[in-house]
């Protein structure tokens, strides 16, 4: 059988990009492989070697794409989580961009930036990925108006325009709601059955492995494990012990012992009355009423594109349309003279868009400290009085060792933990966590949940959390609000 990709005892010549042991990897014709491992285990390093990004001693990487004689960079396409806010948004991206009408008006439509299809056999697959679920196409939307899940599907469709033979997907289900995850899996399975493409996935949780996967390569501690048939991999997995508690009792007690922090009025801290928001002729939120009282814990749910991020942009004072709406935050009517900083100082916030806005090569400690400035783009070293809280929350989330690393050098899961530390650093009365567990492995996801639960058990702490995974919500959630897509 033909080996599409093979590496024999591969040793990278660049130590900073090498694995801990020589790499042995093969992808046979017809195989669909999931590379599975915890955060910072070496999955991305391994894929860089597979793609030929770094030189290997000896024979290097061998490719055999059958009759397709195009070079590897044409036949292997990769979609990463960072693409979600990278190439599509462009170099001019800035946090809050999608909420400003002038940027919405001048942002290009997707159909204006897509290339020609290299192979018409892929056209039906591309069209299916671009279906907006309402009988239309994502191509009719402007770039900055895409939701997280819509961007992900668009990026996967874009990768197919070149008709590659191997498609590498880095956490392909990140940001997708359950029906869209199922739809994407079905579409990828159709691609595979048609023999047009082979799939290589990077996953942090083995329970995300879809039915189309035939083999699994486990990676841990920068070591590439033996490729296993998926059934054999799951048989071994089921013998693993139950995951223990991740937050120690000492750290939980330290969280509970924190001082009260920033003051917050009693009663209703969020009141949205008959809220309607629209852009470019499309209604995003339609006559929404929501009241959140101090100390409540809410789950905000809804399909991709239903308006969850737009709703949070109103609460976080990022959306200028809030001035034209009947909105009260922390006991004050919007537009009554308060500044956005009066609002933001009481909110700890993390979101996929915020992670995109922080893609700068600055030290991790500066990223965490920027939580005090409430503004994306300020990366000052922490003042002496802020150093203690920064180090405290970095220790809580297990990223103390990353203190002086550049943020852009971290894995996606490590970045998420750093951004969580940033959200907690000022001990805010209101936490708004928009998909905080994206790309986290099982252990770190449990750690994040336990930290959220401990923090929110303190008197007066309020939580609004978004997730497309029911199991990722902490047990303290007592109320939910579901948005329907318009």
Buried (B, 14 or more C-beta within 10 A) or exposed (E): EEEBBBBBEBBBEEEEBBBEBBBBBBBBBEBBBBBBBBBBBBBBBBBBBBBBBBBBEEEBBEBEBEEEEBEBEBBBBBBBBBBBBBEBBBEEBBBBBBBBEEBBEEBEBBEEBBEEBBEEEBEEBBEBBBBBBEEEEBBEBBBBBBBBBBBBBBBBBBBBBBBBBBBBBBBBBBBBBEEBBEBBBBBBBBBBEEEBBBBBBBBBBBEBBBEBBBBBBBBBEBBBBEBBEBEEBBEEBEEEEEEEEBBEEEBBEBBEEBEEBEEBEEEBBBBBEEBEBEBEEBEBBBEBEBEBBBBBBBBBBBBBBBBBBBBBBBBBBBBBBBEEBEBBBBBBEBEEEBEBEEBBBBBBBBBBBBBBBBEEEBBBBBBBBBBBBBEBEEBEEBEEEBEEBBBBBBBBBBBBEBBEBBBEEBBBBBBBBBBBBBBBBBBBBBBBBBBBBBBBBBBBBBBBBBBBBBBBBBEBBBBBBBBBBEEBBBEBBEEEBEBEBE
